[in-house]
Amino acid sequence: LYLQKILPIFQQVSTQRIRKPKNHQNSKIKMRTSQRSQEISEIDNILKRNSNKWKEKKKCTSEQRSSLVVLMRKKIGNTTN
């Protein structure tokens, strides 16, 4: 009887302990991706503001744009890919 009452409680606790770090890791990853998407949207806004200058010079190709994004990231101080 004693074991029948304790075993399910012990199993619950053990599964909770296993689940917690996973959720923590997921939240870390979510924070990273949201931060990155926020930075990218900021860069996009800057590029949109400067797009008229680009249109005057020449049409901005995707290669030029990606190199610009890399430059902007370096200016921001985020060099992680």
Backbone torsions as a table, in degrees:
resi	resn	phi	psi	omega
1	LEU	NA	-45.4	-178.7
2	TYR	-59.4	-44.6	179.7
3	LEU	-67.2	-38.9	-179.9
4	GLN	-60.9	-33.0	179.5
5	LYS	-79.4	-35.3	-174.3
6	ILE	-82.8	-37.5	-175.3
7	LEU	-55.4	-50.8	-179.7
8	PRO	-59.6	-38.3	178.9
9	ILE	-63.4	-44.5	179.8
10	PHE	-61.8	-42.0	178.9
11	GLN	-63.5	-40.8	177.9
12	GLN	-59.7	-48.8	-178.5
13	VAL	-60.0	-44.1	-177.0
14	SER	-65.0	-39.9	179.6
15	THR	-68.8	-36.5	177.7
16	GLN	-62.2	-41.6	180.0
17	ARG	-63.8	-35.9	-179.6
18	ILE	-71.2	-38.5	-174.9
19	ARG	-72.5	-34.6	-171.5
20	LYS	-55.9	-52.5	-177.6
21	PRO	-60.8	-34.0	178.0
22	LYS	-60.0	-48.9	179.3
23	ASN	-59.9	-40.9	179.4
24	HIS	-60.6	-44.3	179.5
25	GLN	-62.8	-43.4	179.3
26	ASN	-60.2	-43.1	-179.3
27	SER	-64.9	-36.6	176.5
28	LYS	-61.5	-46.6	-179.2
29	ILE	-63.7	-42.8	178.3
30	LYS	-59.3	-43.5	179.1
31	MET	-60.7	-43.7	-179.6
32	ARG	-61.4	-47.0	-176.6
33	THR	-67.3	-38.7	179.3
34	SER	-66.6	-37.7	178.2
35	GLN	-64.0	-43.9	-179.5
36	ARG	-64.0	-44.1	-179.1
37	SER	-65.2	-34.2	176.4
38	GLN	-64.1	-44.9	178.6
39	GLU	-61.4	-43.3	-179.4
40	ILE	-63.3	-40.6	179.7
41	SER	-66.6	-37.1	175.4
42	GLU	-61.1	-45.6	178.9
43	ILE	-61.1	-43.1	179.3
44	ASP	-60.1	-41.8	178.5
45	ASN	-61.6	-43.0	178.5
46	ILE	-62.3	-43.2	180.0
47	LEU	-63.7	-38.6	179.0
48	LYS	-64.1	-39.5	178.0
49	ARG	-63.6	-37.7	-178.2
50	ASN	-89.9	2.3	-173.8
51	SER	-64.4	-33.4	179.0
52	ASN	-61.3	-39.9	177.3
53	LYS	-62.0	-42.9	179.8
54	TRP	-62.9	-41.8	-178.1
55	LYS	-64.2	-35.6	178.3
56	GLU	-64.3	-45.2	-178.3
57	LYS	-70.1	-64.4	178.9
58	LYS	-168.0	164.4	-179.6
59	LYS	-68.0	134.3	-176.5
60	CYS	-79.8	117.8	177.2
61	THR	-80.3	165.4	-178.8
62	SER	-64.1	-34.8	178.3
63	GLU	-62.4	-47.8	179.0
64	GLN	-60.6	-41.3	-177.7
65	ARG	-63.9	-43.3	-179.1
66	SER	-65.8	-38.2	177.7
67	SER	-66.2	-36.5	176.2
68	LEU	-63.0	-43.4	179.6
69	VAL	-60.1	-42.3	178.8
70	VAL	-61.4	-44.1	178.7
71	LEU	-60.8	-45.1	-178.6
72	MET	-63.0	-40.2	179.6
73	ARG	-61.8	-41.3	179.4
74	LYS	-63.7	-38.0	177.4
75	LYS	-63.8	-42.4	179.3
76	ILE	-65.1	-33.1	179.2
77	GLY	107.6	12.2	178.8
78	ASN	-109.4	107.3	-178.0
79	THR	-105.6	8.3	178.8
80	THR	-75.7	140.5	-179.5
81	ASN	-96.0	NA	NA
